[in-house]
């Protein structure tokens, strides 16, 4: 795998000490099978974070939009690295984690306004990376 970072976000290993005594050790994504006809980009937990700061704490739809912007930035990084196109429309599978199931309708509406294929998206109630955030995404994208 080839590790990828999102230029909109601080790499996890460079997070300030306010997030804990030891910085987490993960990358924002990874490219798999880069030398094949069907490389894939794995997007790890993607949330409404710019730099290292959480965004839109009280607005789940805005959090979803910011998270999608982060996904698009990561897909652009993968596209540049492989000289192949990765896009939201080429999503094979996307998990949307919701802290509160009551947010499902608003998040579905926000996803419907993107290029993500609705049939490839699954919604799950679960933990999100930070207390102040309500939604997190992870997915698999195939190069076109």
Steps between C-alpha positions, in 0.01 A plus 500: 500500500604858436400735784318823412444819692233766453647847435199654682588317821795477734658153481396309811859450616539881510194568719560736793524360854143616577384179329703274728849429628586293190399592147290239319673303227270477199483638148189656347492240226689237306539393140483125435596307187652816354664308215183320386214591267270561799682683777295585806513786743402423858381809688540462875271670749427838344329766706429872510855605590708767330861520609453335839187698599149352503251696287121555525452345845125565509408429137507139379419593137791747493723235659403259222581763236840573657571125524416459131734791416771313691423183303525692173838644604626150583371366166685783322820400684457139388428614144817710493711222650388233248413719203161326505163656584330429832162666558198482729303339217751212498418401857471125548394520862455778753417472868342799668528476878244702695529572869124567523256299284262799513737669250445233234246688285708820488818309419328295226375824343851647512650185342235512225634845400846353429629280217518199733296208361211452748498122455860478622443688826414332829409688818606369839456624854839512663778689665649797322862610535429808717230576756395826334444335161194305388601331175804321355558334161720220371497345159650319205541666161614344173704691241325579174 
